[in-house]
Structure formats: structure tokens, C-alpha cells
């Protein structure tokens, strides 16, 4: 997909999955997408159901693509306080029109900060770590 040319693409949603169910990608594989050059008209980006959502949040917070997006969907993944705080520190994050962070591992305090950040936020379905592990919403 990321080696394809869709110059007019405005919305892209990738369900990234888990490595123990066949996913074999890493954050470096997403960097061409985050550069903003692949899809210059992209307005909505969904990077959903990912087991390394904190890393995605850190990478996207200052990525060129964030300048062109209107909405961001990082739902169904493993986002915690670390990734959320990086997003909150990004001035571009507050300019988004909507953000979906549902199915997350953020603390209540960070969720409150996110809700005040400006964009129309969706951060329902707080999860708790089971024996120190975080899980994506869809695994099988």
C-alpha cells in the first residue's frame, strides 16, 4: 500500500494488528506515510488496532503529515500516558478537528487533558493492563 501512488487519496485507515497474529511491520515502515509526501491530499488517517500506539503517537506528533490532517484515529490500540503526553505537547495536535483514541490505556488524568486539548476527542473504553501487558482490541 505504501509503495502505491494515490495522489488524490483523502482518507486512509490501516488496521495494523499484532505480531503474534501475523503482523510484521514496525514504526520505521510507517515513516514514508508520516512524511506527508505519499498522499498530499490526505485529510483523515487511521492507524488502528496497533500494539505500538505509543510509538506511533511519538512519531506522528511532529511528523509533516500532521500539518495536513483534519482527523486522526489511533483507536483500538495500546495508547498510554507516554504517547498521549507526546501528542499533547504537539501544537499541531490541538488543531485537529477530531481525534479517536478509544480503547486505550491512558490514565484518567491524561484523558482529562486530552479532552481539553481542543479537538473533538473520543477516548472511551479505558483498558487496564493485564499482568503488565497491553492488548489491541482485535486479536483474532
KEMI-696060 format. One record per residue (C-alpha): x, y, z; residue number from 1. Coordinates in steps of 0.25 Angstrom, whole numbers, plus 5000, padded with zeros to 4 digits. Layout:
residues N
xx; yy; zz; num
X; Y; Z; NUM
...
end
This chain:
residues 140
xx; yy; zz; num
5000; 5000; 5000; 1
5011; 5010; 5004; 2
5018; 5007; 4991; 3
5006; 5011; 4983; 4
5002; 5024; 4977; 5
4989; 5030; 4980; 6
4991; 5045; 4979; 7
4976; 5048; 4982; 8
4974; 5039; 4994; 9
4968; 5047; 5005; 10
4965; 5036; 5015; 11
4973; 5025; 5019; 12
4971; 5014; 5030; 13
4981; 5003; 5033; 14
4978; 4992; 5043; 15
4992; 4989; 5048; 16
4989; 4977; 5057; 17
4998; 4969; 5066; 18
5011; 4961; 5063; 19
5006; 4949; 5069; 20
4995; 4949; 5059; 21
5004; 4951; 5047; 22
5007; 4966; 5047; 23
5021; 4968; 5043; 24
5023; 4983; 5042; 25
5030; 4993; 5051; 26
5029; 5008; 5053; 27
5040; 5010; 5042; 28
5031; 5004; 5032; 29
5021; 5016; 5034; 30
5031; 5027; 5033; 31
5029; 5029; 5018; 32
5014; 5031; 5021; 33
5016; 5040; 5032; 34
5025; 5049; 5023; 35
5013; 5054; 5016; 36
5019; 5052; 5003; 37
5012; 5039; 4999; 38
4997; 5045; 5000; 39
4998; 5060; 4999; 40
4983; 5061; 4999; 41
4981; 5052; 5011; 42
4971; 5058; 5022; 43
4968; 5046; 5031; 44
4978; 5036; 5036; 45
4974; 5024; 5044; 46
4985; 5015; 5049; 47
4977; 5006; 5057; 48
4978; 4993; 5065; 49
4993; 4994; 5067; 50
5001; 4989; 5078; 51
5011; 5000; 5078; 52
5002; 5012; 5078; 53
5011; 5020; 5088; 54
5022; 5019; 5077; 55
5012; 5024; 5066; 56
5008; 5035; 5075; 57
5022; 5040; 5077; 58
5025; 5039; 5062; 59
5013; 5046; 5058; 60
5014; 5057; 5068; 61
5024; 5065; 5060; 62
5022; 5058; 5046; 63
5019; 5066; 5034; 64
5006; 5059; 5031; 65
5000; 5064; 5044; 66
5000; 5078; 5037; 67
4990; 5073; 5026; 68
4981; 5064; 5034; 69
4967; 5068; 5040; 70
4965; 5056; 5047; 71
4973; 5045; 5053; 72
4969; 5031; 5058; 73
4978; 5023; 5067; 74
4967; 5015; 5073; 75
4967; 5000; 5077; 76
4982; 5000; 5081; 77
4991; 5001; 5093; 78
4992; 5016; 5095; 79
4996; 5020; 5109; 80
5000; 5033; 5116; 81
5014; 5033; 5109; 82
5009; 5034; 5095; 83
4997; 5043; 5099; 84
5006; 5053; 5106; 85
5015; 5054; 5094; 86
5002; 5057; 5085; 87
4998; 5067; 5096; 88
5012; 5074; 5094; 89
5010; 5076; 5079; 90
5004; 5089; 5075; 91
4998; 5082; 5062; 92
4990; 5072; 5071; 93
4981; 5083; 5076; 94
4978; 5088; 5062; 95
4972; 5074; 5058; 96
4957; 5075; 5056; 97
4955; 5061; 5062; 98
4963; 5050; 5069; 99
4959; 5036; 5073; 100
4967; 5029; 5084; 101
4957; 5019; 5088; 102
4961; 5006; 5094; 103
4973; 5012; 5101; 104
4982; 5010; 5114; 105
4983; 5025; 5118; 106
4980; 5029; 5132; 107
4968; 5038; 5136; 108
4977; 5050; 5138; 109
4983; 5049; 5124; 110
4969; 5047; 5118; 111
4964; 5060; 5124; 112
4976; 5067; 5118; 113
4973; 5061; 5104; 114
4958; 5065; 5105; 115
4962; 5079; 5108; 116
4973; 5080; 5097; 117
4963; 5085; 5086; 118
4960; 5075; 5076; 119
4947; 5067; 5077; 120
4952; 5056; 5085; 121
4947; 5042; 5086; 122
4954; 5034; 5097; 123
4945; 5023; 5102; 124
4947; 5009; 5107; 125
4959; 5011; 5117; 126
4966; 4998; 5118; 127
4975; 4993; 5129; 128
4988; 4985; 5127; 129
4987; 4970; 5130; 130
4999; 4965; 5136; 131
5007; 4977; 5131; 132
5003; 4974; 5116; 133
4994; 4983; 5107; 134
4986; 4977; 5096; 135
4979; 4982; 5084; 136
4964; 4982; 5083; 137
4964; 4972; 5071; 138
4974; 4960; 5072; 139
4967; 4948; 5065; 140
end
